[in-house]
Structure formats: structure tokens, C-alpha cells
Amino acid sequence: MAKELPLVDEEEQEEEQEEQAQSLLGEDGGCTSHLDLLSRVTENRSDRAAVVTLMGEEYVIPPRSAFLLSDFTRIQPLVRYGRRFELIVMDPPWENKSVKRSRRYSSLPSSQLKRLPVPLLASPNCLVVTWVTNRPSHLRFICDELYPHWGVEVVAEWYWVKVTTSGQFVFPLDSQHKKPYEVLVIGRYRSSTTDSSSLSETSAAPVEDQRLIVSVPSALHSQKPSLSEVLKPYVGAEAKCLELFARNLHPGWTSWGNEVLKFQHTNYFTLTPADDDGATT
């Protein structure tokens, strides 16, 4: 593996964990005012979703979720948060010509991904899943450079096949420009402290190779299908899960990105009364 990332002292992590997390809701159930979303992880510790006003806009925050709104330069609060995750999923903003033309979001050079502190966030045998565009250079970079840099072993490649509501490919299979599928590279984090007992637990549920996920793509650009259910057999129902470069939140997950609340805006939801006390979902 390439140059080791600086280790974080375990005792220091425990001491700073409380400081790095803040509750979205106060003891009275109302939204806490003056939340610092940029330098502290924000948690919805409730078992219910909450509609809250943040930065002057209304957002829907799923139950038991946590998030950090930041970029690479301010990702340290996520490390100091003190959690180690059994599943890390990321959909990097890969550089390509269409993204540059559309300017829908900022892209990132592949080499910059090595700055992500995955070894400081992953538990032993953590499943690391990366969405990849159809550029062969991106796939080679993950398998030959990025995963080895983190100490992650590639164990499978899956394919997300995009179909229309009538079941047809969204693009011709032999198209020279756009393909009707994307690749997921799945790996296991093999830390230097991984022992034989934890390895045996992982080997009891090996990840099958060459699996297909078939679905109709979201109308929202670059929105990927949720992987919570399909990955549950390989990480367990109670696994701590993290999404990097997230643009929306999931119940029970921790999410990080500079657009982490983008698709949680109330404009993307239909809010209806949940019960007689006036709460909404």
C-alpha cells in the first residue's frame, strides 16, 4: 500500500466524539438553532424523519441519519466523529467531457480520491463500494491504484443495468458513446490488524461476482439506486454505513459531501400529515 495516512489516537477520538457531533433536534423536539453544518457532524437521533430549516431552506432529514456538509479541506470532523463503518459507498464526481459541458456538478481528478481517509473510517473487512463510469481508465485506476493505496482488496464487480419503464435498455448495448450500464467495484478493507477470526466471518458470506442490478434510472441526474438492501447480506442488518460524495441521505446512514443535502430539499418531497399532532412526513 502507498504512503500510510496519519493514525488517529483512539482515546483522542473518544474524547472528541461528543464535540464532533451535534443533535439536529433539541430536547423539546424542535430544530436546534445555529447549527454548524460545516465543521461538525449533525445527527437526527430520532426514530422519525424531521422537516427542518437549515441555511434558510427546508429539508427532510431521515430518521437515525447523520451528515457532514463539507469538501476535502474540511473532512476531518468525519474522522474525529469516532465511528468505524462496515460499509462505505461512494459515487465520485468523475471527470468527463459531458460533465464539463453541462456544469451540473464539479468534477474531481482521479488522483485526488487518494486523499480520502478511508483507512481511518473503515472497520476491519469493511465493504468498500465505488460507482464507476464506463471509461476503462477509471476502472483501472480503482483496481490498480486507489484500492491498493487504501489496503482494499477487489472481490467483485457488479453492473447496474438501466432500463426504461417498458424494460428496454436506455441506450443500445453496442452504443459507441453511452452504455446502458455502470460498474460497481466492490472490495474488502484488509487492515494490518485484521485477524483470522474476522476473516473467517467474512468468508462465510462471500460477495458473488458479476451480479446485475436492473432498474429504471431516477429522473434526477446522476442519482443512483439505493444499495442498502442488496448489500445487507454481506455486511449485516446492523452495519454502520457511510456514503461519500453523497447528494442525499438514507435512514440509519452517515453521509458526507459538499452537496449532501441537495436532494433532501422539500421541493423533492410531498409532505403529508403523519398523525393528529401536526407532524409531517
Secondary structure, 3 states (H helix, E strand, C coil): CCCCCCCCCHHHHHHHHHHHEEECECCCCCECCCCCCCCCEEECCCCCCEEEEECCEEEEECCCCEEEECCHHHCHHHHHCCCCEEEEEECCCECCHHHHHHCCCCCECHHHHHHCCHHHHEEEEEEEEEEECCCHHHHHHHHHHHHHHHCEEEEEEEEEEEECCCCCECCCCCCCCCCCEEEEEEEEECCCCCCHHHHHHHHCCCCCCCCEEEECCCCCCCCCCCCHHHHHHHHCCCCCEEEECCCCCCCCEEEEECCCCHHHEHHHCCCCECCCCCCEC
